[in-house]
Amino acid sequence: MELSKITQVLSGYISRGKIEARTNGTHFLVQARDVDIDKFDYCSNDLIRFDPDLSGKDKLLEKGDILFMARGAHNFSVLLETIPNHSLAAACFFIIRATDASVLPKYLYWYLNQPSVEQYLHLYSGKGVHMPVVRRAVLEAIDVPLPPLEVQKKIAALDALQHQEQELLEQLVQNRRKMITAACLKAIQGK
């Protein structure tokens, strides 16, 4: 099923000038620097607050939205499971919002991060002046297989477990590095 038939694809917030961070601004802004390309995740702790000049096209982010990085050499998606109220996404993102009850956002997020989708996007993306850019029509034309909801839930659960495993493996590597460094330092100090 084409992505456009099961979702609404929205543009991120386009600033009409320089974005001025304000301590008590009315809105939060999710920018490219707030996402982790390796973990397909984002950090909401450091979002800037600002007072946007909103137009009728600007949409606030909602739980379950998927941010799709439309610019750059590596396109990926991030699922918003928690997001502060009054948050906007920067213009480098498309916001993908499921509109069909037959698709789970967690499954859609998983599917959009698959190598086959990345290959499709690489093949059909337009080249910007400085970087590749995915056009909305190309994104909306992605063919998304829709297994039954139970299968989507299982895929989403497996994906979550894989991310947990990856985090634990990274912690193990860091702990091993600290132990080896400590042992080496003791050895050179003659202890």
C-alpha positions in Angstrom: 0.0 0.0 0.0 1.4 3.4 -0.9 2.5 5.5 2.1 0.2 8.3 1.0 -2.9 6.1 1.4 -2.2 5.2 5.0 -0.6 8.4 6.3 -0.5 12.1 6.1 2.9 13.5 5.2 3.4 17.0 6.6 6.3 19.5 6.2 8.4 20.6 9.1 8.3 24.2 10.4 9.9 26.7 8.0 11.3 29.6 9.9 10.7 33.0 8.4 13.9 34.3 9.9 16.6 33.3 12.4 15.3 31.1 15.2 15.9 32.9 18.5 16.1 30.6 21.5 14.1 31.9 24.5 14.1 30.5 28.0 10.4 30.7 28.3 9.4 30.4 24.6 5.9 29.1 23.8 7.1 26.2 21.6 9.8 23.5 21.4 11.7 22.7 18.2 13.1 19.3 17.2 16.2 19.9 15.0 18.6 17.5 13.2 21.0 17.9 16.1 18.4 16.4 18.5 18.3 13.0 16.7 20.7 10.1 16.9 21.2 8.6 13.5 22.8 5.4 14.9 19.9 4.7 17.3 17.0 6.1 15.3 16.1 8.0 18.4 15.9 11.6 19.7 16.6 13.4 22.9 13.8 15.7 24.1 15.9 17.1 27.0 17.8 19.7 25.0 15.1 21.0 22.6 15.3 24.7 22.2 12.3 26.8 23.2 11.3 29.7 20.9 8.4 31.8 19.8 7.5 30.7 16.3 5.7 32.8 13.7 3.1 30.1 12.9 1.2 29.8 9.6 -1.8 27.7 9.0 0.4 24.9 7.5 2.5 24.4 10.6 1.4 21.3 12.7 2.3 20.5 16.2 3.9 17.1 16.8 1.9 14.3 18.4 2.8 11.1 20.1 3.1 8.4 17.4 4.3 10.8 14.7 7.3 9.7 12.7 10.0 12.3 11.8 11.6 11.5 8.5 15.0 13.1 7.8 14.5 14.3 4.2 17.9 16.0 3.7 21.3 14.5 3.6 23.0 11.4 2.4 21.4 9.2 5.0 17.6 9.3 5.3 16.1 7.7 8.4 13.0 7.8 10.6 12.5 8.5 14.3 9.3 7.5 16.2 8.1 10.1 18.7 6.9 8.0 21.6 7.0 11.0 24.0 7.1 14.6 23.0 6.6 17.8 25.0 3.4 19.8 24.3 3.7 22.6 21.7 6.6 21.0 19.8 7.4 21.5 16.1 9.8 19.7 13.8 12.4 21.6 11.8 12.1 21.9 8.0 14.7 19.2 7.4 12.0 16.7 8.5 8.8 15.4 7.0 6.2 14.4 9.7 4.5 11.2 8.9 1.2 10.6 10.8 -0.7 7.4 10.4 -4.3 7.9 9.3 -5.3 4.3 8.8 -6.0 2.0 11.7 -4.5 -0.9 9.8 -1.0 0.4 10.4 0.9 0.8 13.7 3.3 3.7 13.9 6.0 1.5 15.5 5.8 -0.9 12.6 5.8 1.9 10.0 8.9 3.4 11.7 10.6 0.1 11.6 9.8 -0.4 7.9 10.9 3.1 6.9 14.3 2.3 8.3 14.9 -0.8 6.3 17.7 -1.0 3.7 15.3 -1.6 0.9 13.6 1.7 1.6 16.9 3.5 1.9 17.9 2.1 -1.5 14.6 3.2 -3.1 15.1 6.7 -1.7 18.7 6.9 -2.8 17.6 5.9 -6.3 14.7 8.4 -6.6 15.8 11.3 -4.4 16.6 14.7 -6.0 20.0 16.2 -5.6 20.0 19.6 -3.9 22.6 22.2 -4.4 24.7 20.9 -1.5 23.0 17.6 -0.5 20.5 15.0 -1.6 16.8 15.9 -0.8 13.9 13.4 -0.7 10.9 15.0 -2.4 7.5 14.5 -0.8 6.1 12.7 -3.8 8.9 10.1 -3.7 8.3 9.5 0.0 4.6 9.2 -0.4 5.0 6.7 -3.2 6.9 4.2 -0.9 5.1 0.8 -1.1 4.5 -0.4 2.5 3.5 -4.0 3.0 0.7 -4.3 5.6 0.6 -7.6 7.4 -2.1 -8.1 10.0 -1.9 -5.9 13.1 -0.7 -8.9 15.3 2.3 -9.4 12.9 3.0 -5.7 13.0 3.0 -5.8 16.8 5.4 -8.7 16.9 7.8 -7.0 14.4 7.7 -3.8 16.5 8.4 -5.8 19.7 11.3 -7.6 18.1 12.7 -4.3 16.9 12.4 -2.8 20.4 14.3 -5.9 21.8 17.0 -5.5 19.2 17.5 -1.8 20.2 17.7 -2.9 23.9 20.3 -5.5 23.0 22.3 -3.0 21.1 22.3 -0.6 24.1 23.4 -3.4 26.4 26.2 -4.4 24.1 27.5 -0.8 23.9 27.4 -0.7 27.7 29.4 -4.0 27.9 32.0 -2.6 25.5 32.4 0.6 27.6 32.6 -1.4 30.8 35.3 -3.7 29.3 37.2 -0.7 28.0 37.2 0.9 31.5 38.4 -2.4 33.1 41.2 -2.9 30.6 42.3 0.7 31.0 42.3 0.4 34.8 44.3 -2.8 34.6 46.8 -1.2 32.2 47.2 1.9 34.5 47.8 -0.4 37.5 50.5 -2.3 35.5 52.4 0.8 34.5 52.3 2.1 38.1 53.8 -1.3 39.2 50.8 -2.3 41.3 
